[in-house]
Amino acid sequence: MPALSPRLRADLSLFLVAIIWGTAFVVQRIAAQNMGIFLFNGSRFLLGALVLLPFIARRRPANEGSTAGRQWIADHRFTINRHDLPLVGLAGCLLFGGSALQQAGLRYTTAGNAGFITGLYVVFVPLILMIGMRQRLRPLSWIAALLAAIGIFLLSAQGQFHLALGDALELAGSVLWALHVILVSRLVQRMDVLQFAAGQFFICGVLNLLIGLVVERAFVRELGGWLAGGWVGIVYTGVISVGVGYTLQAMGQKHSPPTDATLILSMEAVFAALGGWLWLGEALSTLQLLGCALILAAILLSQLSPHSTG
């Protein structure tokens, strides 16, 4: 059986990430009703960082004393140097902001809505590249942005001129997710993936815990109670969604073109809606289904042509 190409392996890894993240919306939706936002996120991201540490420590060749072994160690040394540390910190801060807004939004909206609106980071990526890096957008990108706006209007407002609080929080978070995707796609090209992933998880987790200890004192006082009732969610999202999901994202983005990566990852919206329907009994109205269809169309259109005219 022929070996899979690096690009195909990367695309399959990203598809698995989409499944993991999409179904994680169900777990996060339940946790949002019973746990503090920052304490929950802090626990799961620190757990995700801890999961990676043994893999980082064990990656030493059996022949480390030989020339080949020393070369392997040189190639896989701790590659986050002092010049890159601020960027790893920035990635951790973007992860902190995006996850906090996502978790807060899940208190007020469904897993399906959260998944579809979060997926709009695919549309925001070319818009941010245009504004921040002066890349010119093709007409399809503008059409995608318009379809996305109409889709959000139908999905969240259902034809009324207002945006529900939870959906607004998810929309703000999707902008941060777009910035995170852009940053990760650049950093993983020059850093060890596992080290980078553990670094951003640790920064995100510490920020969440520090803020949680200050603003979520009621949950701190009931620490034993919410841990006893929510440890499954923390373990699932910490080990699977964070430890496995974000690491596979970084590994996949190292070999998958940005257009492939963002398109495949956007499928988390479909799995979020499916999970919400299967396990939480969430249903969508006709207008909301139309909004979801427009958002998916926007995501697909945004990937049909290069972001820049060159």
N, C-alpha and C positions, 0 to 999 in steps of 0.2 A: 504494500500500500504506500503510495507516494506521500512524502512529508508535506505538510501544509506550509504554504509560503508565510513569511513573517507578517505580511499585510493581512492575509486571510485569518491567521491566528489572532491578530490584533482586532479585526472586525468582529470575530466570534467572541472575543473577550468583552468587547464593548456591548455586544448584544446581551451577554449574560449580565453585565452591569445594569442595563436597562430593565431587565427582569427583576433584579435585586432591588434597585431603587424604586421601581414602580410598586412592587408589593410592600416595600417598607413604608409607603405612605399610609397603609392600613394600620400598621403597628404604631406609627407616629401619631396618627389621628387619635387612637385610643389613649396613648400616653399624654397627648395634649390636654385631655380632659381631666387627668388625674395627677399630673406631675408638674413641677416647676419647669419652665422653658429652659432656663440656663443650667439648672442642676441636671436635668435630663441630658441636654446636649453635652455638658461638661463630662458627665459620666461616660457617655458612649464614645466620645472622641478620644478621651484618655485611654479607655479600654482598647479602642482601635489602635492607638499608638503602641500600647503594651503588647498587643498581639504580634506586631511586626518585629519587636526587638529580638526575639529568639532567632528569627530568620536572618536578620542583619548580622547577628553575632556568629551564626553557624556558617556563614558563607566564606569558608576558608578551605583551600584545596588540601588534599591529603599530602601532596608533595610540595608543601609551602617552602621547604628549604631549598628546592631546586631552582634553576633559572626560570623555568616556566611558572613555577609556583610563585616566585617573587614578582614576576611580571603580572600574574593574575591579581595579586594583592595590590600592585601598583595601579592596575586598571580599575579595581573595585574599592579603592581606599575611600575614606570619608571625604567625599567630593564637595560638600557644602562649605566653601571657604568663606572667609570674613566678608568678601565682596558680595557673595550671594545670599548671606544671612538675612539682610534686609528684605530681599525678594521672597525668601521663604516666610519671613514674618508677615509680609504683605499677603501672601497666599493664605496663611493661617487666619489673618484678619478678615479677608474676603469670605473664607469658609465660615468663620464665626458669624459675620453679618448675614450671609445668605441662609445659614441653618437656623439662626434665631428668628428671622422674618418668616421662614417657612414654617417653623414649629408654632410660632404665634398665630400665623394665619390658619393653621389647622384647628385651632380652637373655635373658629367661626365659619369655616367652610368645609366642604366634603373632600375626601381623598381624591376623588375624580377631578374636581375643580382645581385643586392644588397641583395635581399632576399635569394637567393641560396648561395651566398658566405658567408653571415653572418651566415647562418645555419651550416657552417663548424666548428663552435665552438664545435659542438657535437663530431667531430673527434679530435679536439685539446684537449678536456678535458682529455681523457686517455693518450695522449702524454705528457701533462703537469704533470699529476699524476706520470707518469713513470720517468720524469726528476727530478721533485721537491720532490717526495715522494718515489722514488725508487720502484714503483710498476712495476712488470714485465708485459709486454703486451703479449697477446695471438696472434697467427698468424693472426686471423681474423682482429685484430686491425691494423696490418701492411698492410694487403690487403686493408682495408678501407682507410688508409692514401694514398696508391698508387692510388686507384680509385679516391679519392678526388683531388689529384694533376692532374691527367689526365682530370678529369671533369672541373677543373678550366681552364686548358689549352684550352679545346675546347669551353667552355662558353665565356671566355674573349678574348683569343688570336685567336680563330677560326682557329687553325692550324698553325698560325704564331708564331715565337719565340719572342713574346713580351707580356707584360701584360699591359692592358689599365690602365691609371692612376686611374680612378674611381674604377675599380675592385681591384687594388693594395691597395687603401685606405680601401676598404671594407674588404680585406683579413687581413690587419693589425688590423683592428677593431675587427675581429672575434676572434683573439687571446686574446684581452682584454675581450671580452664577455665570453670566456671560463674561464678565471681567475675569472671573476665576478660570474659566475654560481657556481664554486667550493667554493668560499668564502661565497656566500649567503647560500648554502646548509648547511654550518657549523654554521653560525651565527644565523640563524633562529631557531636552536634547543635550544638556550639558551637566546634569546631575544624576547621581545614582537614584533610581526610582524609589526604592524602598526607604532610603535615607530621607529623601525629600518628602515622601508621604508621611513618615513618622514625625518629621519635623513640623509639618503643617498641622497634623492632628494634635500634637502636643500643645502648640501655641493656641489653637482653637479651643482645646479642652480647658487649659488653664484660664484663659479669658472668661469662658463661660462659668467656671466654678467660682472665680473671684467675684464676678458680678452676682451670681446666684447666692453666694453667702451673704451678700449685702441686701439685695432686693427681694429675696425669697426666704426670709427668715421663718415664715410659718411652715414652709416645707422642711427647713433645716430642723426645726423643733420636732417634726414628725418624720424624721429621717428613716427610722426603722420601719414605720408603717408604709411609706410609699416605696421604699426599696423592696419590702416583702411582696407588695402587690404589683410592682413594675419591673422586677429584675429580669423577667423574660424579655420584655421589650428592650431593656438596656443591653442585654447580652446579644439579642438578635441584631439590633441596629448597630451596636458597637463592633461586634465581630464580623457579621456578614455585610451590613450596609456600609460601614466605615472601613473596617480593616480590609475586607476583601474587595468591596465595591470601588472605593476611591483609589485603592492600589491598582486594581485592574484598569481603571480609567487612565491612570498615569502611564501604565505599561502599554495600554492600547494606543494612547495618543502619541507614543514614541514612534510607532510604525504605521499608524493609520493617518491618511491625509485629514486635515481639519474638516473638510466637507463630509467625508465618510463618518468621522467621529461624532460630529454634532448631529448628523441625521440619525445615526444608529442610537445614540443616547436619548434622542428626543422620543423614542418609542416607549420610554418610561411612562409617558402620559397615558398610553393605551393600557399598559399593565396596571397603572394606578386606578383607572376607571374600572377595569375588569375586577381588580381586587376589592374595590369599594362596593361593587355590585354583588360579588359573590359572598363576601364575609361581613359587610356592614349594612347590606340591604339598601345601598344608595341608588336612587333612580334619577334619571335626567328627563326633563321635559323636552318636548319637540324643539322648542327654541334653543335650549341648551345643547341638544344633540347637533343642531345646525351650527351652533357656535363652535363646538368641538371639531366638526368637519372643516370649518373655515380655518381654525387654528392649525389643524393637521395639513391643510392645503398650503397655508403660509409657510410652515416648516419645510415642506417638500419643495416649494418654489424657491425658497431661499438657498437651496442646495443645488439647483439645476444649472447654475452658471457661476463662474468665478466671481468673487466679491469685487475684484478690481478689474478695470478695463486694461490695465497694464501699461 
